[in-house]
Amino acid sequence: MEITIDKNSGYCFGVEFAIQMAEDEMQEVEELYCLGDIVHNSMEVKRLYEKGLRIIDHEQLKNLHDCKVLIRAHGEPPETYQIALQNNIELIDASCPVVLKLQNRVKHAYDSISQQNGQIVIYGQQGHAEVIGIAGQTRDEAIIVTTEADLDKVDFSRPVTLFSQTTKSTKGFYHIKSVIEERMLAAQGSLQKLDANDSICRQVSNREPQLTVFARQHDVIIFVSGKKSSNGKALYAVCQRENPQSYFVENGEELDAAWFDNANSVGICGATSTPMWLMQQVADHIREITLQSA
C-alpha cells in the first residue's frame, strides 16, 4: 500500500512564525506565557508545553505583572494591549501579518461606516480568537455571522461592510455574500450600500483546489487536525466532498485498521495548524496497523 503525505499541507506562514518566535524565546527563559493555545492542535501544544510554554487565558493575563507574554498568530483586540501596558507586560507579538492587515482594514471601515449609520458584518466563527481580535476593532459592535440564519441580525435597510475571518471557506463566504445581496435588494432595491471584502488568506484558500485534486488521487484520505481548528473543519469538508473515504483524526491513536481494507493508496493531509511531524507520525502508525492486520 502506498502512503503519501500532501506536500502542500502543514503550517501556514503565520503559525510557523509564531511557533518559531516561541521557541526562540524559550531558549532564554524556563517558562513563557502564551495567551491562548498557540495553535489549534493539542499535540503541538503538548510538545511546546514540555519546552516551557504555558497557556493562559485573558482573566489570568489581568493578574500578571512584569513578565513576557506571547500573542499568537490569531491576533488580539485593543483591550489586550491596554492591559499589557497597565501591568508592565512585555508582549512578544507573533500576530500573523495577514490578520494584522485585516484588523487595520476593519478599524478604518468601522470608523468610516459609523458616520453613515452602517454595520460591519464578519463572516466567521463566533468566539474564535481571530474573530474576537477583529471584532475588537469595532468596539465589539460587529455582527458575526457563521450561517445564513445569523443574517437575521443584520438590518438590510442600512449600509453593510462585509469581511471574512481569514481561515474561512471561500465558497462559504461567497454564499453569505450572495444572500446579503438578495436581502439588500429586497430591502433597498440597490446594492450601492454594500461593500463586500474577500479577506480570506490565500495560503488557506489555495489549499482548497489543491486538496480537491489530492483527495481524488487516493483510495483513503486521513485528515490530521486539531478539533478546535476552524481551518481544519473547512479543509476536511473539501476532502469529504471529493472522497467519501475521508477520515478526521487528531493523532495516530485514533486510526482504525478497517479504514484501509482493500486500499491501494492512502493520502495524508492536514490543516494550516497541523505540523508536518505529526502527519509523518500518522503515516508511521498506518504502516504499523496495516502490517499487524495483514
C-alpha beads as a LAMMPS data file, in Angstrom:
LAMMPS data file: protein, C-alpha beads

294 atoms
293 bonds

1 atom types
1 bond types

-500.0 500.0 xlo xhi
-500.0 500.0 ylo yhi
-500.0 500.0 zlo zhi

Masses

1 110.0

Atoms # bond

1 1 1 0.000 0.000 0.000
2 1 1 1.296 3.442 -0.957
3 1 1 1.156 6.199 1.689
4 1 1 1.622 9.806 0.568
5 1 1 1.802 12.957 2.700
6 1 1 0.420 16.047 0.959
7 1 1 3.351 18.395 0.355
8 1 1 1.001 21.409 0.412
9 1 1 -0.296 20.660 3.918
10 1 1 1.294 21.778 7.161
11 1 1 1.823 25.123 8.805
12 1 1 0.939 28.367 7.098
13 1 1 3.435 31.220 7.421
14 1 1 1.632 32.826 10.382
15 1 1 1.601 29.703 12.548
16 1 1 5.180 28.774 11.648
17 1 1 6.312 32.311 12.529
18 1 1 4.539 32.244 15.927
19 1 1 5.978 28.861 16.901
20 1 1 9.476 29.905 15.868
21 1 1 9.185 33.062 17.983
22 1 1 8.039 30.979 20.964
23 1 1 10.902 28.511 20.607
24 1 1 13.445 31.339 20.244
25 1 1 12.174 32.994 23.443
26 1 1 12.180 29.715 25.378
27 1 1 15.887 29.374 24.746
28 1 1 16.299 32.377 27.055
29 1 1 13.693 31.565 29.749
30 1 1 12.437 28.421 31.510
31 1 1 8.779 29.369 31.084
32 1 1 6.959 31.609 28.624
33 1 1 3.303 32.615 28.839
34 1 1 1.124 32.377 25.733
35 1 1 -2.324 33.951 25.523
36 1 1 -4.487 31.045 24.348
37 1 1 -3.381 27.902 22.521
38 1 1 -0.524 28.916 20.250
39 1 1 -2.030 26.669 17.592
40 1 1 -5.281 24.706 17.437
41 1 1 -3.501 21.381 17.680
42 1 1 -3.284 19.602 21.044
43 1 1 -0.253 17.511 20.059
44 1 1 1.807 20.599 19.203
45 1 1 0.598 22.422 22.326
46 1 1 1.775 19.438 24.384
47 1 1 5.181 19.411 22.652
48 1 1 5.704 23.100 23.369
49 1 1 4.459 22.741 26.954
50 1 1 7.288 20.303 27.546
51 1 1 9.663 23.034 26.353
52 1 1 8.191 25.577 28.794
53 1 1 5.268 27.249 27.012
54 1 1 2.433 27.944 29.469
55 1 1 -1.029 28.701 28.111
56 1 1 -3.049 31.390 29.922
57 1 1 -6.449 32.988 29.326
58 1 1 -7.490 36.638 29.394
59 1 1 -8.541 36.535 33.056
60 1 1 -5.114 35.225 34.045
61 1 1 -3.491 37.939 31.932
62 1 1 -5.146 40.611 34.095
63 1 1 -3.342 39.222 37.159
64 1 1 0.124 39.084 35.595
65 1 1 2.728 41.816 36.058
66 1 1 6.326 42.452 34.942
67 1 1 6.658 39.435 32.621
68 1 1 6.631 38.379 28.963
69 1 1 3.526 37.135 27.138
70 1 1 3.352 35.804 23.579
71 1 1 0.485 36.850 21.325
72 1 1 -0.222 34.047 18.877
73 1 1 -0.886 34.334 15.136
74 1 1 -4.643 34.890 15.602
75 1 1 -4.077 38.434 16.870
76 1 1 -5.700 40.245 19.789
77 1 1 -8.207 43.060 20.386
78 1 1 -7.051 46.513 21.589
79 1 1 -8.014 45.667 25.202
80 1 1 -5.161 43.134 25.440
81 1 1 -2.562 45.786 24.599
82 1 1 -4.092 48.143 27.162
83 1 1 -3.836 45.509 29.912
84 1 1 -0.219 44.785 28.985
85 1 1 0.648 48.490 29.212
86 1 1 -1.037 48.848 32.618
87 1 1 0.626 45.713 34.058
88 1 1 4.112 46.305 32.618
89 1 1 3.874 43.167 30.491
90 1 1 6.241 42.824 27.533
91 1 1 4.267 41.462 24.601
92 1 1 6.005 39.221 22.100
93 1 1 3.674 39.894 19.209
94 1 1 3.509 36.966 16.798
95 1 1 0.256 38.122 15.190
96 1 1 0.065 36.980 11.573
97 1 1 0.729 39.922 9.173
98 1 1 -2.387 38.931 7.180
99 1 1 -4.514 39.140 10.337
100 1 1 -2.971 42.465 11.375
101 1 1 -3.710 43.911 7.937
102 1 1 -7.322 42.728 8.233
103 1 1 -7.666 44.276 11.696
104 1 1 -6.444 47.581 10.278
105 1 1 -8.903 47.418 7.362
106 1 1 -11.801 46.640 9.702
107 1 1 -10.831 49.517 12.022
108 1 1 -10.802 52.011 9.144
109 1 1 -14.061 50.617 7.734
110 1 1 -15.716 50.870 11.144
111 1 1 -14.614 54.479 11.625
112 1 1 -15.976 55.343 8.177
113 1 1 -19.254 53.424 8.208
114 1 1 -20.164 54.533 11.729
115 1 1 -20.700 58.025 10.320
116 1 1 -23.221 56.549 7.842
117 1 1 -25.185 54.543 10.427
118 1 1 -23.747 51.398 8.830
119 1 1 -22.806 47.927 10.083
120 1 1 -19.675 45.794 9.987
121 1 1 -20.506 42.150 9.299
122 1 1 -17.844 39.470 9.804
123 1 1 -18.228 36.012 8.301
124 1 1 -16.500 33.888 10.923
125 1 1 -16.782 31.579 13.892
126 1 1 -18.291 33.206 16.974
127 1 1 -15.765 33.052 19.833
128 1 1 -12.811 32.200 17.584
129 1 1 -9.647 34.009 18.700
130 1 1 -9.120 35.742 15.358
131 1 1 -12.743 36.897 15.229
132 1 1 -12.500 38.307 18.772
133 1 1 -9.470 40.326 17.677
134 1 1 -11.196 41.602 14.533
135 1 1 -14.432 42.478 16.338
136 1 1 -12.361 44.348 18.923
137 1 1 -11.502 46.875 16.220
138 1 1 -15.221 47.793 16.140
139 1 1 -15.669 48.082 19.914
140 1 1 -17.361 44.676 19.607
141 1 1 -20.186 46.182 17.560
142 1 1 -19.514 43.968 14.530
143 1 1 -22.180 41.394 13.654
144 1 1 -20.675 37.893 13.494
145 1 1 -22.328 35.510 11.043
146 1 1 -21.459 31.845 10.682
147 1 1 -24.602 30.544 8.987
148 1 1 -27.295 32.017 6.779
149 1 1 -29.638 32.109 9.796
150 1 1 -27.261 34.552 11.548
151 1 1 -28.040 37.148 8.882
152 1 1 -31.336 37.809 10.657
153 1 1 -29.251 40.028 12.982
154 1 1 -28.431 42.392 10.096
155 1 1 -30.563 45.436 9.236
156 1 1 -30.554 45.404 5.426
157 1 1 -32.055 48.865 5.181
158 1 1 -28.707 50.238 6.432
159 1 1 -25.229 50.152 4.807
160 1 1 -23.237 46.919 5.253
161 1 1 -19.491 46.341 5.034
162 1 1 -18.644 42.622 4.914
163 1 1 -15.337 40.960 5.830
164 1 1 -14.300 37.356 6.446
165 1 1 -12.219 35.574 9.036
166 1 1 -9.003 34.724 7.169
167 1 1 -9.377 30.948 7.541
168 1 1 -12.992 30.512 6.453
169 1 1 -14.138 28.715 3.315
170 1 1 -14.127 30.789 0.130
171 1 1 -17.278 29.027 -1.027
172 1 1 -18.972 29.814 2.290
173 1 1 -18.010 33.494 2.091
174 1 1 -19.428 33.965 -1.396
175 1 1 -22.629 32.174 -0.424
176 1 1 -23.110 34.573 2.504
177 1 1 -22.303 37.497 0.197
178 1 1 -24.961 36.394 -2.316
179 1 1 -27.615 36.061 0.405
180 1 1 -26.761 39.551 1.703
181 1 1 -27.130 40.894 -1.850
182 1 1 -30.556 39.259 -2.207
183 1 1 -31.795 40.659 1.099
184 1 1 -30.357 44.113 0.468
185 1 1 -32.010 44.275 -2.949
186 1 1 -35.303 43.289 -1.335
187 1 1 -34.909 45.955 1.368
188 1 1 -33.389 48.816 -0.663
189 1 1 -33.722 47.872 -4.323
190 1 1 -29.993 48.599 -4.682
191 1 1 -26.531 47.275 -3.755
192 1 1 -24.934 50.713 -3.552
193 1 1 -24.651 50.475 0.243
194 1 1 -22.885 47.089 0.260
195 1 1 -19.083 46.826 0.440
196 1 1 -18.028 43.156 0.356
197 1 1 -14.373 42.297 1.066
198 1 1 -12.971 38.819 0.474
199 1 1 -10.369 38.849 3.263
200 1 1 -9.656 35.095 3.252
201 1 1 -5.947 34.271 3.383
202 1 1 -4.769 32.997 0.018
203 1 1 -2.490 30.470 1.708
204 1 1 -5.715 28.951 3.028
205 1 1 -7.996 29.397 0.021
206 1 1 -5.369 27.999 -2.382
207 1 1 -5.386 24.757 -0.432
208 1 1 -8.981 24.040 -1.393
209 1 1 -8.272 23.341 -5.100
210 1 1 -5.038 21.553 -4.153
211 1 1 -6.881 19.293 -1.703
212 1 1 -9.624 18.628 -4.237
213 1 1 -7.043 17.070 -6.555
214 1 1 -5.206 15.266 -3.731
215 1 1 -8.400 13.704 -2.324
216 1 1 -9.320 12.278 -5.728
217 1 1 -5.894 10.688 -6.186
218 1 1 -6.157 8.262 -3.234
219 1 1 -8.469 5.474 -2.114
220 1 1 -8.446 6.687 1.503
221 1 1 -7.763 10.148 2.926
222 1 1 -6.593 10.698 6.513
223 1 1 -7.050 14.327 7.502
224 1 1 -4.979 15.294 10.542
225 1 1 -6.066 18.330 12.533
226 1 1 -6.958 19.632 15.966
227 1 1 -10.697 19.569 16.617
228 1 1 -10.624 23.289 17.524
229 1 1 -9.239 24.309 14.147
230 1 1 -11.736 26.312 12.074
231 1 1 -9.464 25.947 9.064
232 1 1 -9.247 22.189 9.677
233 1 1 -13.029 21.785 9.604
234 1 1 -13.280 23.729 6.350
235 1 1 -10.498 21.777 4.606
236 1 1 -11.752 18.411 5.857
237 1 1 -15.138 19.225 4.309
238 1 1 -13.337 19.615 0.961
239 1 1 -11.823 16.128 1.334
240 1 1 -15.155 14.577 2.311
241 1 1 -16.877 16.140 -0.670
242 1 1 -14.324 14.687 -3.091
243 1 1 -13.671 11.359 -1.353
244 1 1 -16.256 9.685 0.949
245 1 1 -13.429 7.552 2.369
246 1 1 -12.003 10.552 4.243
247 1 1 -11.396 10.361 7.990
248 1 1 -10.593 13.084 10.532
249 1 1 -8.052 12.276 13.280
250 1 1 -6.072 14.306 15.804
251 1 1 -3.298 11.716 16.032
252 1 1 -2.286 8.185 15.081
253 1 1 -4.053 6.651 18.084
254 1 1 -7.437 7.420 16.508
255 1 1 -6.791 5.342 13.375
256 1 1 -8.974 2.297 12.616
257 1 1 -7.366 -0.566 10.691
258 1 1 -10.687 -1.299 8.948
259 1 1 -10.440 2.001 7.079
260 1 1 -7.574 0.608 4.998
261 1 1 -9.147 -2.686 3.921
262 1 1 -8.658 -3.087 0.148
263 1 1 -6.951 0.316 -0.127
264 1 1 -4.036 0.602 -2.540
265 1 1 -3.210 4.222 -1.746
266 1 1 -3.637 6.432 1.317
267 1 1 -3.256 10.201 1.299
268 1 1 -2.414 12.106 4.482
269 1 1 -3.134 15.819 4.668
270 1 1 -3.933 18.439 7.278
271 1 1 -4.842 21.968 8.298
272 1 1 -2.639 25.053 8.330
273 1 1 -2.259 24.333 12.059
274 1 1 -1.070 20.737 11.573
275 1 1 2.696 20.156 11.973
276 1 1 4.452 18.031 9.371
277 1 1 5.998 15.879 12.115
278 1 1 2.501 14.839 13.231
279 1 1 1.438 13.807 9.721
280 1 1 4.634 11.747 9.467
281 1 1 3.775 10.129 12.806
282 1 1 0.314 9.239 11.483
283 1 1 1.893 7.718 8.370
284 1 1 4.109 5.537 10.584
285 1 1 1.047 4.395 12.576
286 1 1 -0.776 3.438 9.379
287 1 1 2.170 1.253 8.328
288 1 1 2.189 -0.429 11.753
289 1 1 -1.524 -1.222 11.960
290 1 1 -1.802 -2.403 8.357
291 1 1 1.145 -4.754 8.852
292 1 1 -0.439 -6.136 12.034
293 1 1 -3.756 -6.785 10.294
294 1 1 -2.180 -8.319 7.195

Bonds

1 1 1 2
2 1 2 3
3 1 3 4
4 1 4 5
5 1 5 6
6 1 6 7
7 1 7 8
8 1 8 9
9 1 9 10
10 1 10 11
11 1 11 12
12 1 12 13
13 1 13 14
14 1 14 15
15 1 15 16
16 1 16 17
17 1 17 18
18 1 18 19
19 1 19 20
20 1 20 21
21 1 21 22
22 1 22 23
23 1 23 24
24 1 24 25
25 1 25 26
26 1 26 27
27 1 27 28
28 1 28 29
29 1 29 30
30 1 30 31
31 1 31 32
32 1 32 33
33 1 33 34
34 1 34 35
35 1 35 36
36 1 36 37
37 1 37 38
38 1 38 39
39 1 39 40
40 1 40 41
41 1 41 42
42 1 42 43
43 1 43 44
44 1 44 45
45 1 45 46
46 1 46 47
47 1 47 48
48 1 48 49
49 1 49 50
50 1 50 51
51 1 51 52
52 1 52 53
53 1 53 54
54 1 54 55
55 1 55 56
56 1 56 57
57 1 57 58
58 1 58 59
59 1 59 60
60 1 60 61
61 1 61 62
62 1 62 63
63 1 63 64
64 1 64 65
65 1 65 66
66 1 66 67
67 1 67 68
68 1 68 69
69 1 69 70
70 1 70 71
71 1 71 72
72 1 72 73
73 1 73 74
74 1 74 75
75 1 75 76
76 1 76 77
77 1 77 78
78 1 78 79
79 1 79 80
80 1 80 81
81 1 81 82
82 1 82 83
83 1 83 84
84 1 84 85
85 1 85 86
86 1 86 87
87 1 87 88
88 1 88 89
89 1 89 90
90 1 90 91
91 1 91 92
92 1 92 93
93 1 93 94
94 1 94 95
95 1 95 96
96 1 96 97
97 1 97 98
98 1 98 99
99 1 99 100
100 1 100 101
101 1 101 102
102 1 102 103
103 1 103 104
104 1 104 105
105 1 105 106
106 1 106 107
107 1 107 108
108 1 108 109
109 1 109 110
110 1 110 111
111 1 111 112
112 1 112 113
113 1 113 114
114 1 114 115
115 1 115 116
116 1 116 117
117 1 117 118
118 1 118 119
119 1 119 120
120 1 120 121
121 1 121 122
122 1 122 123
123 1 123 124
124 1 124 125
125 1 125 126
126 1 126 127
127 1 127 128
128 1 128 129
129 1 129 130
130 1 130 131
131 1 131 132
132 1 132 133
133 1 133 134
134 1 134 135
135 1 135 136
136 1 136 137
137 1 137 138
138 1 138 139
139 1 139 140
140 1 140 141
141 1 141 142
142 1 142 143
143 1 143 144
144 1 144 145
145 1 145 146
146 1 146 147
147 1 147 148
148 1 148 149
149 1 149 150
150 1 150 151
151 1 151 152
152 1 152 153
153 1 153 154
154 1 154 155
155 1 155 156
156 1 156 157
157 1 157 158
158 1 158 159
159 1 159 160
160 1 160 161
161 1 161 162
162 1 162 163
163 1 163 164
164 1 164 165
165 1 165 166
166 1 166 167
167 1 167 168
168 1 168 169
169 1 169 170
170 1 170 171
171 1 171 172
172 1 172 173
173 1 173 174
174 1 174 175
175 1 175 176
176 1 176 177
177 1 177 178
178 1 178 179
179 1 179 180
180 1 180 181
181 1 181 182
182 1 182 183
183 1 183 184
184 1 184 185
185 1 185 186
186 1 186 187
187 1 187 188
188 1 188 189
189 1 189 190
190 1 190 191
191 1 191 192
192 1 192 193
193 1 193 194
194 1 194 195
195 1 195 196
196 1 196 197
197 1 197 198
198 1 198 199
199 1 199 200
200 1 200 201
201 1 201 202
202 1 202 203
203 1 203 204
204 1 204 205
205 1 205 206
206 1 206 207
207 1 207 208
208 1 208 209
209 1 209 210
210 1 210 211
211 1 211 212
212 1 212 213
213 1 213 214
214 1 214 215
215 1 215 216
216 1 216 217
217 1 217 218
218 1 218 219
219 1 219 220
220 1 220 221
221 1 221 222
222 1 222 223
223 1 223 224
224 1 224 225
225 1 225 226
226 1 226 227
227 1 227 228
228 1 228 229
229 1 229 230
230 1 230 231
231 1 231 232
232 1 232 233
233 1 233 234
234 1 234 235
235 1 235 236
236 1 236 237
237 1 237 238
238 1 238 239
239 1 239 240
240 1 240 241
241 1 241 242
242 1 242 243
243 1 243 244
244 1 244 245
245 1 245 246
246 1 246 247
247 1 247 248
248 1 248 249
249 1 249 250
250 1 250 251
251 1 251 252
252 1 252 253
253 1 253 254
254 1 254 255
255 1 255 256
256 1 256 257
257 1 257 258
258 1 258 259
259 1 259 260
260 1 260 261
261 1 261 262
262 1 262 263
263 1 263 264
264 1 264 265
265 1 265 266
266 1 266 267
267 1 267 268
268 1 268 269
269 1 269 270
270 1 270 271
271 1 271 272
272 1 272 273
273 1 273 274
274 1 274 275
275 1 275 276
276 1 276 277
277 1 277 278
278 1 278 279
279 1 279 280
280 1 280 281
281 1 281 282
282 1 282 283
283 1 283 284
284 1 284 285
285 1 285 286
286 1 286 287
287 1 287 288
288 1 288 289
289 1 289 290
290 1 290 291
291 1 291 292
292 1 292 293
293 1 293 294
